[in-house]
Amino acid sequence: MIRQNDDLHGIADALIAATNAFDVERALALFAPDAVIDDPSTGHRFDGHAGIRDYIERYFVGYHTATRILSIKKSGSRRASVRVDFTGGFGHEIGLLKISADDHGLIERIDAGLE
């Protein structure tokens, strides 16, 4: 169960570490089975582990994306806004990941966007 902002920071750190290592399985293990990533910058919503696998493989592995956390702002006991720096085959972008976690500490939703 998530009890403090450090847990949300840990979830974000684990996700960034997994995607930076292009470790799709480790990243997927952080998500609830019915999790959603909604990323209007891609024009798509990614549902469940199959969709999230596609998202990670396409936009992190495929573009050799390196991500760095710039800041984390808690927005409730199970939600945080994570401002990130993305670099990769697409160039450079600053993004915002609004992460929601369930009672078990798994990511249930990410609303992603670019600044």
N, C-alpha and C positions, 0 to 999 in steps of 0.2 A: 504494500500500500504506500502511496506517495504521501510523505509527511512534511516535506520541507522543500524549499527552492533548490537545495543541493541535489535532491533527487532529479528534479527537472534538468538541472545543469548536467548531471550525470547521463541522463537519457540523451540530451543533445550532444554531449561529448562522445558518447558511444556511437551515435549515428554518424557523426562527422568522421570519426576514426575509421568506421567500417567503410563508408563511401570513399574516403581518401585512399584506403587500401584496396579499393575495388573488390571488396569482399561482399558479394551479394547475399550469400547465405547468412553471414553475421548481421548484416543490415536487416534482412527480413525477420530474423529472430527478435528484433526489437519491436515489431509491429503485431498488434492483435490480428487474428485471422481475417476479420471483416473491416480492417482499417481502410481509410481513404486518404489519398493525396489529391488535392484539388490545386492545379497549377495553371491558371489562366494564361500565363506567358507561353505555355506549350499548346494551348488550345484544347487541353484534355483534362479529364478526371480519371484517376487510376484507382480501381476498386479491388480490395482483397490482395492476397499475397501475389496472385498472378499479375495483377495490374501494377503493383508496387515493384515487382521484379522487372517488369518492362520499363518502368520509369527509371529505376536505378541503372539498368543495363544501357538504356538509350542515352540518358542525360548525364550520367556520372562516368560510367565505364566508357561509353562511346565517344564522349568528348574529352576524356581524360581530365575530368573536373577535379580541381583541388579547392577545398572549402576551408575557410578559417572563420571561427566565431569572433564577431566584433563586440557583441553585447547580448545579454539575456535579461529580459524584464518579465518578472512573474506577473501573471494576470489571472490569479485564482489559485486554488490549491493544486489543481491538476493541469494548469495551462501556462504557457510561456510564449513570449514573442522573442525569437532568436534572430538577430541581425547578423548576416553572414557576408563574407567576401568570397565570390566565386571567380576562379580563373580556369581557363581550359581552351580547347580548340575553337571555342566561340568568341574568345577575347576575355573581357573582364566585366563583371556585373556585381552590384550590391543587391542582396536579396533579403527578404523577410520570411521566416518560417514560423507560422503560428502553430505551435505543437500542443495537442491535447493528449493526455495519457489517461488510461483507465485505472481502476483500483489496484490492478496487479503490476502497474508500472510499465505497461506496454503502450506504445503509441497507437491511439485510435483514430487520429486525424491530423493531417498537416494541411494547412492552407498556405500555399507558397506564392510568392510574388516577387517582382523586381522593383527596386526604387527608381 
